[in-house]
């Protein structure tokens, strides 16, 4: 029996919050919900803003 497995096309990471950092996770969720984004998209958008990743029209790229 042959099993066809597909290779992942994305990279996954784990982000952890300590017991004393649960408020940070709540703040993240509040902020992302205001922008109608999931956690992954919100974090990537903040990284792009912080690092100045832009496209040829000089706009900060935000993917959802």
Secondary structure, DSSP 8 states (H G I E B T S, - for coil): --------SS--------GGGHHHHHHHHHHHHHTT--HHHHHHHHHHHHHT-B-TTS-B----
